[in-house]
């Protein structure tokens, strides 16, 4: 996490202002983030899970509905669907070369109960949003972008908007009906905890605005500014607001995002170049034409390799590796509550072989070299 005196000063200014709950700093953060993503509306919230919950609520998901999503993601993606009373319907990923949700399997999983689709831009690599949006339009489904990994990522998508005909670049978070971002401590930009909802739809924006804060028609800051004297509660809502302290950090972090994503990209390019000839691993997303935010750097081990032994070997070399992610549909909670058998052959194959290598903006050349040399040494032991 890239934190320095600028964030400390920003938080100190908020403390000195004595206005700590959601107010003018949050409004400024929302405006800047909306401009960055290229959308009309942005709403800061307590975390990405809250953002996902509000997104599915605003789009009308509820009991009896299913929402298609991947299983190779953090559990919050599916949990948020369940919070509405709807049920996750898991779709397979595309291939060993593309760990994002498969448009073909999305379409295969659509039935009369399907309400929407929730995509995850895995590792900061954009999904095939052109195909997915076409599927959604064809079947009258909503699309939520789980862009927790993808602030600053972009992809080419067809547009029928006035003055935007043909294939044009779109930022992740501006393509689906609603998008959700995470500012957790390990994300590309962080407020420790926090999230953001983005949309271009005014009706959805008004609904999110209500649901985020108890269904109230006005907030404390509105009343302080003389915009109203009281409030009504017109809908059952939640307390998902972001505070001024985290918004102040977010404004600073947003300024740093492009540079930090550039550093991540350079580190990822180093890995791709130095690991390309190692036979026992493959590197996903090599042919991706989109611009990634490079949140994580995944590799996939050959089927005959023991993943635990690989991770122990790396640990002995002083290198931490991770698994992104254990599959949601295999968790005990989901095994107990899934309504039908889940068939995800590609996802289940990859899940046993995927490994995440160290990647962060401040990683140094000698550290990257250390990782590569450790993998090369391991490859010699299993050749």
Residue pairs with C-beta under 8 A, 6 or more apart in sequence:
1 185
1 186
1 190
2 253
2 256
2 260
2 361
2 362
6 252
7 248
7 249
7 252
7 253
10 248
10 249
10 251
10 252
11 245
11 248
11 249
13 248
14 20
14 25
14 244
14 245
14 248
15 245
17 244
19 25
19 221
19 244
20 243
20 244
20 245
21 220
21 221
21 241
21 243
21 244
22 44
22 213
22 219
22 220
22 221
22 241
22 242
22 243
22 244
22 247
23 220
23 221
23 224
23 244
24 221
24 244
25 244
25 247
25 248
25 251
26 44
26 241
26 242
26 243
26 244
26 247
27 221
28 247
28 251
29 44
29 242
29 247
29 248
29 250
29 251
29 254
30 42
30 43
30 44
30 196
31 42
32 251
32 254
33 42
33 44
33 181
33 196
33 198
33 250
33 254
34 40
34 41
34 42
34 198
36 171
36 254
36 257
37 171
37 172
37 173
37 174
37 179
37 198
38 170
38 171
38 174
39 173
39 174
39 179
39 198
39 199
39 200
40 199
40 200
40 202
40 205
41 198
41 199
41 200
41 201
41 202
41 205
41 208
42 196
42 197
42 198
43 51
43 54
43 196
43 197
43 198
43 205
43 208
43 209
43 212
44 194
44 195
44 196
44 241
44 242
44 246
44 247
44 250
45 51
45 54
45 194
45 195
45 196
45 197
45 212
45 240
45 241
45 242
46 193
46 194
46 195
46 240
46 241
46 242
47 182
47 183
47 184
47 193
47 194
47 195
48 76
48 146
48 148
48 180
48 181
48 182
48 183
48 184
48 195
49 76
49 79
49 80
49 195
50 195
50 238
50 240
51 180
51 181
51 182
51 195
51 196
51 197
51 240
52 76
52 77
52 80
52 81
52 118
52 144
52 146
52 180
53 80
53 83
53 84
53 238
53 240
54 197
54 208
54 211
54 212
54 238
54 240
55 80
55 144
55 178
55 179
55 180
55 197
55 208
56 67
56 80
56 81
56 83
56 84
56 86
56 116
56 118
56 144
57 84
57 207
57 211
58 178
58 204
58 207
58 208
58 211
59 115
59 116
59 142
59 144
59 177
59 178
59 204
60 115
60 142
61 67
61 81
61 84
61 85
61 86
61 115
61 116
62 84
62 85
62 86
63 85
63 86
64 85
64 86
64 113
65 84
65 85
65 86
65 87
65 113
65 114
65 115
65 116
66 86
66 87
66 88
66 89
66 111
66 113
66 114
66 115
67 81
67 86
67 87
67 88
67 89
67 114
67 115
67 116
67 117
67 118
67 144
68 88
68 89
68 90
68 91
68 101
68 106
68 109
68 110
68 114
68 116
68 117
68 118
69 77
69 78
69 81
69 88
69 89
69 90
69 91
69 101
69 117
69 118
69 119
69 120
69 146
70 77
70 90
70 91
70 93
70 100
70 101
70 119
70 120
70 122
70 347
71 78
71 90
71 327
71 328
71 329
71 330
71 342
71 344
71 347
72 93
72 99
72 120
72 122
72 325
72 327
72 347
72 350
72 351
72 354
73 120
73 122
73 146
73 325
73 328
74 148
74 325
75 328
75 331
77 88
77 118
77 120
77 146
77 328
78 88
78 90
78 328
78 334
81 87
81 88
81 118
82 88
86 115
87 113
87 339
88 328
89 109
89 114
90 109
90 328
90 329
90 342
90 344
90 347
91 101
91 102
91 105
91 106
91 108
91 109
91 344
92 101
92 102
92 105
92 343
92 344
92 345
92 346
92 347
93 99
93 100
93 101
93 102
93 122
93 344
93 346
93 347
93 350
94 100
94 101
94 102
94 103
94 128
94 346
95 102
95 346
96 282
96 284
96 300
96 346
96 349
96 350
97 282
97 284
97 285
97 286
97 287
98 125
98 284
98 285
98 288
99 122
99 123
99 125
99 284
99 285
99 298
99 350
99 354
100 119
100 120
100 121
100 122
100 125
100 126
100 127
100 128
101 119
101 120
101 127
101 132
102 346
103 128
103 131
103 132
103 135
106 117
106 132
106 135
107 135
107 139
110 135
110 139
110 141
114 139
114 141
115 141
115 142
116 136
116 141
116 142
116 143
116 144
116 177
117 132
117 135
117 136
117 141
117 142
117 143
117 144
118 143
118 144
118 145
118 146
119 127
119 129
119 132
119 143
119 144
119 145
119 146
119 176
120 127
120 146
120 148
120 149
121 127
121 145
121 146
121 147
121 149
121 150
121 153
121 172
122 149
122 298
123 149
123 284
123 285
123 292
123 294
123 295
123 296
123 297
123 298
123 324
124 149
124 150
124 152
124 153
124 188
124 292
124 293
124 294
124 295
124 296
125 150
125 153
125 284
125 285
125 288
125 290
125 292
126 150
126 153
126 154
126 155
126 172
126 288
126 290
126 291
126 292
127 155
129 145
129 155
129 157
129 170
129 175
129 176
130 155
130 156
130 157
130 158
130 167
132 143
133 143
133 157
133 158
133 175
133 176
135 141
136 142
136 143
142 176
142 177
142 178
143 175
143 176
143 177
144 176
144 177
144 178
144 179
144 180
145 172
145 173
145 175
145 176
145 178
145 179
145 180
146 179
146 180
147 153
147 172
147 173
147 179
147 180
147 181
148 180
148 181
148 182
148 184
148 187
148 195
149 182
149 187
149 188
149 293
149 295
149 296
150 172
150 173
150 181
150 292
150 293
150 295
151 172
151 173
151 181
151 187
151 188
151 189
151 257
151 261
151 293
152 171
152 188
152 257
152 258
152 261
152 291
152 293
153 171
153 172
153 290
153 291
153 292
153 293
154 169
154 170
154 171
154 172
154 290
154 291
155 169
155 170
155 172
155 175
155 289
155 290
155 291
156 167
156 168
156 169
156 170
156 289
156 290
157 167
157 168
157 169
157 170
157 175
158 166
158 167
158 168
159 165
159 166
159 167
159 168
159 170
169 291
172 179
172 293
173 179
173 181
173 198
174 198
174 200
177 199
177 201
177 204
178 197
178 198
178 199
178 201
178 204
178 208
179 197
179 198
179 199
180 195
180 196
180 197
180 198
181 195
181 196
181 197
181 198
182 194
182 195
183 189
183 190
183 191
183 192
183 193
183 194
183 195
183 196
183 246
183 250
183 253
184 190
184 192
184 193
184 194
185 192
185 193
187 295
188 257
188 260
188 261
188 264
188 293
188 295
189 250
189 253
189 254
189 256
189 257
189 260
190 249
190 253
191 242
191 246
191 247
191 249
191 250
191 253
192 246
192 249
193 246
194 242
194 246
194 250
195 242
197 208
199 205
199 208
210 216
210 217
210 234
210 235
210 237
211 235
211 237
211 238
211 240
212 237
212 238
212 240
212 241
213 219
213 237
213 238
213 239
213 240
213 241
214 233
214 237
214 238
214 239
215 233
215 234
215 235
215 236
215 237
216 231
216 232
216 233
216 237
217 228
217 231
217 232
217 233
217 234
218 227
218 228
218 230
218 231
219 231
222 228
223 229
223 230
223 231
242 250
259 361
260 361
261 293
261 294
261 361
263 361
263 362
263 363
264 293
264 294
264 295
264 359
264 360
264 361
265 292
265 294
267 294
267 297
267 359
267 363
267 368
268 292
268 294
268 297
268 359
270 365
270 368
270 372
271 283
271 297
271 357
271 359
271 368
271 371
271 372
272 283
272 286
274 368
274 372
275 281
275 283
275 299
275 372
275 375
276 283
278 375
278 376
278 379
279 302
279 379
279 383
280 301
280 302
280 305
280 379
280 382
280 383
281 299
281 300
281 301
281 302
281 375
281 379
282 299
282 300
282 302
283 298
283 299
283 300
284 298
284 299
284 300
285 292
294 359
295 359
296 322
296 324
296 356
296 359
297 356
297 357
297 358
297 359
298 324
298 354
298 355
298 356
298 357
299 354
299 355
299 356
299 357
300 350
300 353
300 354
300 355
301 307
301 310
301 353
301 354
301 355
302 353
303 349
303 353
305 353
305 382
307 323
307 352
307 353
307 355
310 321
310 355
310 378
311 321
311 355
313 374
313 378
313 381
314 320
314 321
314 371
314 374
314 375
314 378
315 321
317 370
317 374
317 377
318 370
319 358
319 370
319 371
319 374
320 358
321 355
321 356
321 357
321 358
322 355
322 356
323 354
323 355
323 356
324 354
324 356
325 351
326 351
327 344
327 347
327 348
327 351
328 334
329 335
329 338
329 342
329 344
357 371
358 367
358 371
